[in-house]
Amino acid sequence: MEGFQLREVLDQRRSEQLHRERLVLDGPQGPEVLVNGKRYLAFCSNDYLGLANHPAVIARFQQAANRYGLGGGASHMIIGHSRAHHELEEALAAFTRRPRVLLFSTGYMANLGVISALVERGGLVCQDRLNHASLLDAGKLSGARVLRYRHADSEVLTNRLSDSNAYRKLIVTDGVFSMDGDLAPLSMLANVAKNNDACLMVDDAHGFGFLGEGGRGSVSHWQLSIKQVPVLVGTLGKAFGTSGAFVAGSEELIETLIQFSRSYIYTTAMPPAIADATQVSLQILESESWRREHLTDLIKLFRDGCHAMGIPLMESMTPIQPILVGSVEKALLVSRKLAELGILITAIRPPTVPRGEARLRVTLSASHSRRHVDYLLTALNQVQGVLNTSN
Ligand SMILES: *Cc1c(COP(=O)(O)O)cnc(C)c1O
């Protein structure tokens, strides 16, 4: 592979401090994690409701493994579509109050599968600049023209849409932006879609479980109908605490995906026991509203604490509470200092976020206690010297 010059490319990454390393976790996800034999208080998972290690979810997973075995064994179209998958789809359809739901193995695959089943050459996909990478990749893969509009700004979007003679126009947005924590202006986008014969697709990976009535997510929070948001994607690896993803929509949408979505058709079904266990996490997610209330308390505690110390936060009401640091060097340094104090928050660097916008992506979970957040605030106070330096 000499002609590939992999070493040079890797060295370049390292010299820009953009090289990524993986921590090795020696136990379950939770407020306290074990990494290389050391305990840390972690504020960086997406396990917003603390369900990834919930005893009832685990117990159901174990029972389901006894009933269904482990591997999915085949794709859904061949012989991999089990009763467990089917029942979870029905439960998620009832939860989202939509006619039908289709499960995918991951959120990344759901997004690839949906966008490329809905548009191709001659179509137009409009994406918020800060959309998740899987949505941006899906747009490219579809072969449609892709327009990236300014974050949460409908002006350019409206102009481009009204000029376009594409045969199908899809507006795609995160419901809650994954690296910023702010909400997409869904009511406004729904109006833009309606006035321009476009269809609105929302990826609510970070909204489900926290926002809306019973954790029904962004679309419920904004009180929008299936007509206004025909395509709704959710993931199961975040607030649900398991793994996989789903698309909720009309009968015709779901049937179209079953027939045309390549990332649905050409892959092995997720392990049925995961689907079965997700039914329990769905029940807990919907019924235990104390988790959302507690999380809301923690968010307020954290924001008030940062405000009192003069640490600027982003405009976010969700469990994603990033501290914008700026330079890569500084973000890494603060992250390292916090680790010395026993706190784990990974620095998020380009290309995940725009250049000059490296940040500490603090995430809160219902499994954190007020004491945990107090300790985080104390630690942030101790690293403020570094946070406040210019650059
Ligand atoms: C995490 C995430 C995904 C990908 O979901 P996976 O199930 O982890 O593949 C898609 N979209 C958004 C907005 C996400 O945050």
The ligand as an SDF file (V2000), in Angstrom:
LIG
                    3D

 15 15  0  0  0  0  0  0  0  0999 V2000
  -26.2180    9.1000   16.8860 C   0  0  0  0  0  0  0  0  0  0  0  0
  -26.9530    9.7110   15.7460 C   0  0  0  0  0  0  0  0  0  0  0  0
  -27.2580    8.9690   14.6130 C   0  0  0  0  0  0  0  0  0  0  0  0
  -26.7230    7.5770   14.4040 C   0  0  0  0  0  0  0  0  0  0  0  0
  -27.4010    6.6600   15.1660 O   0  0  0  0  0  0  0  0  0  0  0  0
  -26.6900    5.2590   15.4690 P   0  0  0  0  0  0  0  0  0  0  0  0
  -27.8180    4.3810   15.8670 O   0  0  0  0  0  0  0  0  0  0  0  0
  -25.7280    5.5220   16.5630 O   0  0  0  0  0  0  0  0  0  0  0  0
  -26.0390    4.8320   14.1930 O   0  0  0  0  0  0  0  0  0  0  0  0
  -28.0220    9.5610   13.6350 C   0  0  0  0  0  0  0  0  0  0  0  0
  -28.4430   10.8320   13.7480 N   0  0  0  0  0  0  0  0  0  0  0  0
  -28.1440   11.5840   14.8140 C   0  0  0  0  0  0  0  0  0  0  0  0
  -28.6350   12.9870   14.8870 C   0  0  0  0  0  0  0  0  0  0  0  0
  -27.3700   11.0520   15.8400 C   0  0  0  0  0  0  0  0  0  0  0  0
  -27.0230   11.8000   16.8810 O   0  0  0  0  0  0  0  0  0  0  0  0
  1  2  1  0
  2  3  1  0
  2 14  2  0
  3  4  1  0
  3 10  2  0
  4  5  1  0
  5  6  1  0
  6  7  2  0
  6  8  1  0
  6  9  1  0
 10 11  1  0
 11 12  2  0
 12 13  1  0
 12 14  1  0
 14 15  1  0
M  END
$$$$
